[in-house]
Amino acid sequence: MAALSAWFWNERFWLPHNVTWADLADPAPGVEYPKAGHLLSALPLALGIFAVRIFFERCIASPCASILQIQTELSRRAQPNAVLEKVFTSITKSPDSRHLEGLSKQLDWDVRKIQRWFRQRRNQDKPSTRTKFCESMWRFTFYLCIFIYGIRFLWQSLWMWDTRQCWYNYPYQVLTSGLYYYYITELSFYWSLMFSQFTDIKRKDFLIMFVHHLATISLISFSYVNNMLRVGSLVMCIHDSSDFLLEAAKLANYAKYQRLCDFLFVVFGMIFFVTRLVIFPFCSIIFYYFFPFGTLQK
């Protein structure tokens, strides 16, 4: 295990030449660098964010849904049947003709009746429009708040206006309280999304979103430990700039304000294109390629 850890945290891969992890572990008095142990504080904060989400959805988002007359659809529940329920939960939610014929003989039911049962059973697991509205309102609120915080913080930062500052004197860049709170809050939020996947209604994109959250958590964590907080903060802000617009478009769609939904989605698409396909690759990745941190150390 020690050999695997040493291989993974190889200083030749993670750090510039002639820099070791020991150099970052023992900074000068009054100076602090990011440490892996800091990331543990994100876990209890994630539970706190999850609790805030539950309160927000029940006490704020749900009344808003009522004001907009978004009601919970009452879908017809499937008739209780132990055999079909076992097939639904253990084998398939959409049986093919072979399964349907076998179940028809076993239960002495018409094939169309069995198809209707599976359709009703699938509809039971679908989240209602009201539930989706509350979830989107929570994500919209968080993304908007964290984006405003990120913009206000980065507006006063040198690397917002000159990305070369991201690599000056790297990795000996002091950890500020603003960067710490920004990173840990973002990390905690994605941990809370990871937790909530196992308590929310399971959806078709469960595995896709699980991998997405896991990748996001890994990227935020590694960039923190590696003290790439400056460029990491820019990347997070770039991604947050369009996320709240997508959630706003969803809210308008659930409330049946179609024109507003279309307008917000167009704005989202434009900002998504500019930030993620222009600003992010050309101002972050290409700059890093042509000006690696080793050439910008003081």
C-alpha positions in Angstrom: 0.0 0.0 0.0 2.8 2.4 0.8 4.5 1.7 -2.5 1.2 2.4 -4.3 0.8 5.7 -2.4 4.4 6.7 -3.2 3.8 5.9 -6.9 0.6 7.9 -7.1 1.9 10.9 -5.3 5.1 11.0 -7.2 6.6 14.5 -6.9 7.9 14.4 -10.5 4.3 14.2 -11.7 2.6 16.6 -9.4 5.2 19.2 -8.6 7.7 21.3 -10.5 11.4 20.3 -10.5 13.3 20.6 -7.3 10.1 20.9 -5.2 9.0 18.2 -2.8 5.9 17.6 -0.6 8.1 18.3 2.4 8.7 21.8 1.2 4.9 22.5 1.3 4.4 20.7 4.6 6.6 23.0 6.6 5.9 26.6 5.5 7.3 29.7 7.1 5.5 31.1 10.2 2.3 32.9 9.3 2.1 31.1 5.9 -0.2 28.3 5.2 -0.4 26.0 2.1 -3.3 23.6 1.3 -3.1 20.2 3.0 -5.0 17.0 2.2 -6.4 17.0 5.8 -8.3 20.2 5.0 -10.6 18.3 2.6 -12.0 16.2 5.5 -13.9 19.3 6.7 -16.0 19.1 3.5 -17.7 15.9 4.7 -19.6 17.3 7.8 -20.3 20.4 5.8 -21.8 18.3 3.0 -24.2 16.8 5.6 -25.1 20.3 6.7 -25.7 21.4 3.1 -27.9 18.3 2.6 -29.9 19.2 5.7 -30.3 22.8 4.4 -31.4 21.4 1.1 -34.2 19.4 2.8 -35.3 22.5 4.7 -35.2 24.6 1.6 -37.2 22.2 -0.6 -39.9 21.8 2.1 -40.2 25.3 3.5 -39.3 27.5 0.5 -39.4 25.7 -2.8 -42.6 23.7 -2.1 -44.6 26.9 -1.2 -43.2 28.5 -4.4 -44.5 25.5 -6.3 -47.9 25.9 -4.7 -48.0 29.6 -5.7 -47.2 28.6 -9.3 -49.9 25.9 -9.1 -47.4 23.1 -9.7 -49.1 20.1 -8.2 -48.0 16.5 -7.6 -49.4 14.3 -10.3 -51.4 11.4 -9.0 -50.3 8.4 -11.2 -52.3 5.2 -11.1 -50.5 2.7 -8.9 -49.9 -0.8 -10.2 -51.9 -3.6 -8.8 -49.8 -5.4 -6.1 -48.2 -8.6 -7.5 -45.2 -10.3 -5.9 -44.1 -12.1 -9.1 -44.2 -9.1 -11.3 -42.6 -6.9 -8.6 -39.7 -9.4 -8.3 -39.2 -9.3 -12.1 -39.4 -5.5 -12.1 -36.8 -5.0 -9.3 -34.4 -7.9 -10.1 -34.6 -8.6 -13.8 -36.0 -5.9 -16.0 -38.3 -2.9 -15.9 -39.2 -3.3 -19.6 -39.7 -7.0 -20.3 -39.3 -8.2 -23.9 -41.8 -10.5 -25.7 -40.2 -13.7 -24.3 -40.5 -12.5 -20.7 -44.1 -11.3 -21.4 -45.2 -14.6 -22.8 -43.6 -16.5 -19.9 -45.3 -14.2 -17.3 -48.6 -14.5 -19.1 -48.5 -18.3 -18.8 -47.3 -18.2 -15.2 -50.0 -15.7 -14.0 -52.7 -16.5 -16.6 -52.8 -12.8 -17.5 -53.2 -11.3 -20.9 -49.9 -9.9 -22.3 -51.5 -6.4 -22.7 -52.4 -6.5 -19.0 -48.9 -7.3 -18.0 -47.5 -4.5 -20.3 -49.9 -2.1 -18.6 -48.8 -3.2 -15.2 -45.1 -2.6 -16.0 -46.0 0.8 -17.5 -47.9 1.8 -14.3 -45.1 0.5 -12.2 -42.5 2.5 -14.0 -44.6 5.7 -13.7 -44.7 5.2 -9.9 -40.9 5.7 -9.7 -40.9 8.8 -11.8 -40.4 12.0 -9.8 -43.4 14.4 -10.1 -43.0 17.8 -11.7 -43.4 19.3 -8.2 -40.4 17.3 -6.9 -38.3 18.2 -9.9 -39.2 21.9 -9.5 -38.1 21.8 -5.8 -34.8 20.1 -6.7 -34.1 22.5 -9.5 -34.9 25.5 -7.3 -32.4 24.3 -4.7 -29.7 23.9 -7.4 -30.5 27.2 -9.0 -30.2 29.0 -5.6 -26.9 27.3 -4.7 -25.3 27.8 -8.2 -26.4 31.5 -8.3 -25.0 32.2 -4.8 -21.7 30.4 -5.3 -21.3 32.1 -8.7 -21.9 35.6 -7.1 -19.4 34.7 -4.3 -16.9 33.5 -6.9 -17.2 36.6 -9.0 -16.9 38.9 -6.0 -13.9 37.1 -4.7 -12.1 36.8 -8.0 -12.8 40.4 -9.0 -10.3 41.4 -6.4 -7.7 38.8 -7.4 -4.8 39.4 -9.7 -5.2 36.1 -11.5 -8.7 37.0 -12.6 -7.2 39.7 -15.0 -3.8 38.1 -15.7 -3.9 34.3 -15.8 -0.1 34.2 -15.7 -0.5 35.0 -12.0 -1.9 31.5 -11.5 1.6 30.1 -12.0 3.9 32.8 -10.6 5.9 31.3 -7.8 4.0 28.1 -8.0 3.5 26.1 -5.8 4.6 28.5 -3.1 1.2 30.3 -3.1 -0.4 31.2 0.2 -3.8 29.8 1.0 -6.2 32.6 1.7 -9.4 32.3 3.6 -11.4 33.3 0.6 -9.9 30.5 -1.6 -10.4 28.0 1.2 -14.1 28.8 1.7 -14.7 28.8 -2.0 -13.1 25.4 -2.5 -14.5 23.7 0.5 -18.0 24.9 -0.2 -17.9 23.7 -3.8 -16.5 20.4 -2.7 -19.1 20.0 0.0 -21.9 20.7 -2.4 -20.8 17.9 -4.8 -20.4 15.5 -1.8 -24.0 16.4 -0.8 -25.2 15.6 -4.4 -23.4 12.3 -4.1 -25.1 11.5 -0.9 -28.6 12.6 -2.1 -28.4 10.3 -5.1 -28.9 7.3 -2.8 -31.9 8.9 -1.0 -33.6 10.5 -4.0 -35.8 8.6 -6.4 -33.4 6.5 -8.6 -33.4 7.8 -12.1 -32.2 6.6 -15.5 -29.0 8.8 -15.4 -28.0 7.6 -11.9 -24.7 6.0 -13.0 -23.9 8.9 -15.4 -24.4 11.5 -12.6 -22.6 9.4 -10.1 -19.5 9.3 -12.4 -19.9 13.1 -13.0 -20.0 13.9 -9.3 -17.1 11.5 -8.6 -15.0 13.1 -11.3 -15.8 16.7 -10.1 -14.9 15.7 -6.5 -11.7 14.2 -7.6 -10.7 17.2 -9.7 -11.5 19.7 -6.9 -9.7 17.6 -4.4 -6.5 17.0 -6.4 -6.2 20.6 -7.5 -6.6 21.6 -3.8 -3.9 19.2 -2.6 -1.6 20.3 -5.5 -2.1 24.0 -4.6 -3.6 24.8 -8.0 -6.2 26.8 -6.3 -5.8 29.9 -8.4 -6.5 28.3 -11.7 -9.0 26.0 -10.1 -11.0 28.9 -8.8 -11.2 30.3 -12.3 -12.3 26.9 -13.7 -15.0 26.6 -11.0 -16.3 30.1 -11.7 -16.4 29.5 -15.5 -18.5 26.4 -15.0 -20.8 28.0 -12.4 -21.6 30.9 -14.8 -24.0 28.8 -16.9 -25.3 26.2 -14.4 -27.8 28.5 -12.7 -29.2 29.5 -16.0 -29.9 25.9 -17.0 -31.7 25.4 -13.7 -33.7 28.7 -14.2 -34.8 27.4 -17.6 -36.0 24.1 -16.0 -37.9 26.1 -13.4 -39.7 28.1 -16.1 -40.5 24.8 -18.0 -42.0 23.2 -14.9 -44.1 26.3 -14.2 -45.2 26.2 -17.9 -43.7 29.6 -18.8 -42.6 28.3 -22.2 -41.4 31.7 -23.7 -39.3 32.4 -20.6 -38.0 28.8 -20.7 -37.0 29.2 -24.3 -35.3 32.6 -23.7 -33.4 31.3 -20.7 -32.3 28.2 -22.5 -31.0 30.3 -25.4 -29.0 32.5 -23.0 -27.7 29.4 -21.3 -26.6 28.0 -24.6 -24.7 31.2 -25.6 -23.0 31.5 -22.2 -22.2 27.8 -22.1 -20.6 28.0 -25.5 -18.5 31.1 -24.7 -17.4 30.1 -21.3 -16.7 26.4 -21.8 -15.7 26.2 -25.5 -13.9 29.6 -25.8 -12.8 31.1 -22.5 -11.9 27.8 -20.7 -9.8 26.1 -23.4 -8.2 29.2 -24.9 -7.5 31.1 -21.7 -6.7 28.2 -19.4 -5.5 25.1 -21.2 -3.7 26.7 -24.1 -2.0 29.3 -21.9 -0.8 26.5 -19.6 0.5 24.5 -22.5 2.6 27.4 -23.9 3.6 28.9 -20.5 4.1 26.0 -18.0 4.5 26.9 -14.4 8.2 26.0 -14.4 8.9 29.1 -16.7 6.9 31.5 -14.5 8.5 30.9 -11.1 10.0 33.9 -9.5 
